[in-house]
Amino acid sequence: MVLKVLSLCFEMTLVCLSDFEAYAKKHLPKPIWDYFAAGADECYTRDDNLMEYKRIYLRPRVLRDMSTIDPRTMILGSEVDFPVGIAPTGFHGLACPDGEQSTAQAAEAMNTCYIASTYSTFSVEEIVAAAPTGLRWFQLYLHRNRTFSEQLVRRVNALGFHALVLTVDVPYTGKRRNDIRNNYEFLKSIQVKNFKGAFEDEDQTEYGLPPGSIDPSINWNDITWLQSLTQLPIVIKGILTKEDAELAVRHGVQGIIVSNHGGRQLDGVLPTIAALVEVTTAVQGKIEVYLDGGIRTGNDVLKALALGAKCVFIGRPTVWGLAYKGKEGLQEVLKILKDEFCLSMALTGCKNVPEIGRHLVQYSKL
């Protein structure tokens, strides 16, 4: 009996993000797992996001007195305890009952940034109520119904969000084959509370929205329109090229998230870590640059910062933590990344985040 209990305890010890992934895959219903895991088309970009980190080697420095390690940093003027935030991913209520409320609480407890998705299963008001002191940004899709988008921006303004993150790589939704094969079964249990009452007189077949609601006509002029609605810093999510990075600077945004949507949109684009140097070189330090996609270890975080990212954001690992144990599970995921990042700093000779630079990495594409 004692041996059986000890064996059970051993099996439940999750020590890295891959363990959380395996747990979530085993315990989430297949259509829901397929939705979160999905990449576009043949999933090359989804998988390359991870594999590209394996092509970057670290160049550690030694004998540098690593008795004190400080992983804190600043993003848009706010201090976070370590440079790993939570990327905007939808439908956290599919992973655990308290959904985005648990996500916000975990981020607040770990003193890092949470970017709440437009497609949250809890409303922005409920998210703020769950974690009133947390650092929170809001991710926005622009919809054909601009009145709805404007009202949503005004709501997050009033609620004290700290930045607005505009996703720009979804004029149309990428083709995710398993969702089609599953006939979008996960949709049957979804309620997106941010949309409640907004589209009651229309056919609501897509996440509580009329079909095709995201506006494919979005363009750079819409940045000016958003700036007229809010004094919040605006961050653009979904840039992969120097040309668009330069345009972002020219249009007065405060940040860029180098992102390929976790490989869920256009298959065959650059992994985000491979696109990062091009973007950071283009902006020349004028605005902050962040990254999402493929972060699975503290080494990955260090490599992204060495190549110019100010902070990184995790998407799928957030869902894995929630699926494991809600708020506590996500805190475990974040703590593992923080601890691994601190160890990576110590073993490469970096006492603090400002000491992390390109001298730490060797990458054949630089």
Residue, then its C-alpha position, 0 to 999 in steps of 0.5 A: m500500500v505504501l509503495k502504491v501511494l509513493s508511486l502515485c505521488f511520483e507520477m504526479t510530479l510535473v517538473c518541466l513544461s512537457d510534463f504539463e503538456a502530456y497531462a493536458k493531452k491525456h485529460l482534456p477532451k480530444p476536440i478541445w485538445d486538438y483546438f489548443a494544439a492546432g497549427a495551420d495546414e501541415c503545422y510546419t510553423r507551429d513545430d519550427n517555433l520550437m525547433e529553432y531554439k535548438r539551433i541557438y547555442l549559448r556562450p557562457r561566461v564564468l567566474r563572475d560571482m553568481s551569488t545573487i541573481d535578479p530576473r526582474t525587468m520593466i515592460l512599458g514602465s511596469e516592473v515584472d518579477f521575471p520576463v515571462g508573461i501570458a499571451p492572449t489565448g482564447f477560451h480558457g474556460l475549456a481548460c478549467p472551470d474558472g478560466e481566465q479568472s484563474t489565469a489573471q490570479a496566477a499572473e497576479a500572484m507571480n507578478t507578471c503580465y497577463i494579456a487578456s483575449t477578446y475571446s475570453t470565456f469570462s468578461v473583462e469585468e470579471i477578469v479584473a474583479a478576480a485579480p484587481t492589482g494584476l498587471r493586465w493588457f487587453q488583446l483586441y481584434l477589430h470587428r466589422n461592427r466598429t461600434f462594438s470594438e469601440q465600446l470594448v476599448r472604452r470598457v478596458n480603459a475604464l477598468g484600468f488595463h495597462a495597454l492595448v494589444l492589437t492582433v494584426d495577422v488574422p484578416y481571415t482565420g487560418k485552416r486548422r485541419n483537426d478543427i474541421r475534422n472534429n466539426y468544431e465540436f468545442l464550439k458547443s460549450i463556448q460562451v464569450k461573455n465580452f460579446k454578451g448582448a452585442f449581436e442578439d439580432e444576428d446569426q451567432t455561429e462563430y464564438g457568439l459572433p456572426p460569421g466573418s466578424i473580424d474585419p479583413s479591411i484592417n490597415w495602418n489607418d486603424i492605428t490612428w483610429l485606436q489612438s483617438l479612442t485611448q491613451l493606453p500604449i498600443v502594442i501590435k501583435g503579429i509582426l514578422t518583418k522589418e518593413d512592418a516593424e518600421l511602419a509600426v514605429r512610424h505610426g507611433v505604437q509603443g511595442i511589437i510582439v513578434s508573433n506568428h500566432g503560434g503557427r495557427q495562421l499562415d503556415g511556412v513563415l519564419p519561426t518567431i525567434a528567427a524573425l526577432v533579430e530582423v525586427t529588433t534591428a529595424v526598430q533601433g530601440k525606439i519601441e519595445v519588442y516582445l516575442d511569443g511562440g515556442i517558449r518551453t524552457g528557461n534557456d528559451v527565455l534567455k535566448a530570446l532576450a539575448l536576441g533582443a526581446k524585452c519579454v516573452f509570452i507563453g500561450r499553449p503552456t498557459v492552457w496546460g497549467l490550467a488543465y492540470k490544476g487551475k490557478e495553482g497549475l498555471q502558477e507552477v508552470l510560471k514558477i518552473l520557467k522563472d526558476e529555469f530562467c534564473l538558473s540559465m542566467a547563473l550558468t551563463g554569467c548574468k547577474n541581472v537582465p540588463e547583462i543578457g545580450r547577443h554575446l551569449v548566443q551563437y546562431s548560424k543565421l545571425 
